[in-house]
Amino acid sequence: MTMTGQAKLAGVMGWPVNHSLSPVLHGHWLDALGIDGAYVPLAVAPEDFARVLAALPKMGFRGVNVTVPHKEAALAAVDEADALARRIGAVNTVIVGDDGRLTGTNTDGFGFLENLKGSAPGWVAGQGPAVVLGAGGAARAVIVALMDAGTPQIRLVNRTRARADRLAEDLGGPVTVHDWDDRAAILADADLLVNTTTLGMTGKDPLEISLDALPTTALVNDIVYAPLETGLLAAARARGNAVVDGLGMLLHQARPGFEAWFGQVPQVTPDLRARILAHLGQS
Ligand code: ATR
């Protein structure tokens, strides 16, 4: 599709931004849907972030995704952040209104749940206790999504316990905090195990956890997607648990922004997954 002078514009703001998969992802959808539009990487330093964001409407941008390290700054910089973004404490999607006002939302929790729904159709959210490893930004989005899906108990465990305590206090709801050393024991009767830490990622330490107490009926999800099959997922699969990798969360979190900026509903397809995997060098 040739781009014209009327091309709809969006992008991703990060620092650095050169490893972002979002331009490949949105570019695929723009091609597939034949849309006159562009989605570009925007390398913006933290000290420039607020000014650059505020200038987007003046350049005709319909919005942007915001990634590391700007997600918290974006919450403060938009004209209005929705309730979800405020609870998560971060904005990953900014939409420019017709009046030029910037609205911020957070689609990471949506992406997380849609990934589970799409990849583990037999699993239904809210049916039993969930265990969440990690208390960073990703954990916040995951926990909010699980709470809103009616999860009766969310057991949160983090190396730095104080960070988990703060998160539980901020979010309220059915979150219980546990010591990192108890991470194996709290798997008893769990329905879902999610790793939101960076452990198991290429170049990082492995995630060490015994799965012996976890029911084999539980679903296991790692939000790490490089490698696609982490040590956690391999161990879970070997003992008969259903597993879902982290790539789908990245693909699904992008859907609401694309629809808002470009006016068409994008699909997460095997073709798209293959294209992203090729970029990751894992196809
Ligand atoms: P994100 O925003 O992507 O979630 P983050 O805020 O850097 O990233 O969080 C990374 C998570 O991985 C945290 O829960 C972190 O634990 P701490 O809060 O104790 O730092 C966890 N993590 C990173 N390295 C770890 C390690 N070696 N052992 C245990 N947890 C680790």
Boltz pocket constraint, residues with backbone or C-beta under 6 A from the ligand:
constraints:
  - pocket:
      binder: B
      contacts: [[A, 133], [A, 134], [A, 135], [A, 136], [A, 137], [A, 138], [A, 139], [A, 158], [A, 159], [A, 160], [A, 161], [A, 163], [A, 196], [A, 197], [A, 198], [A, 199], [A, 205]]
      max_distance: 6.0
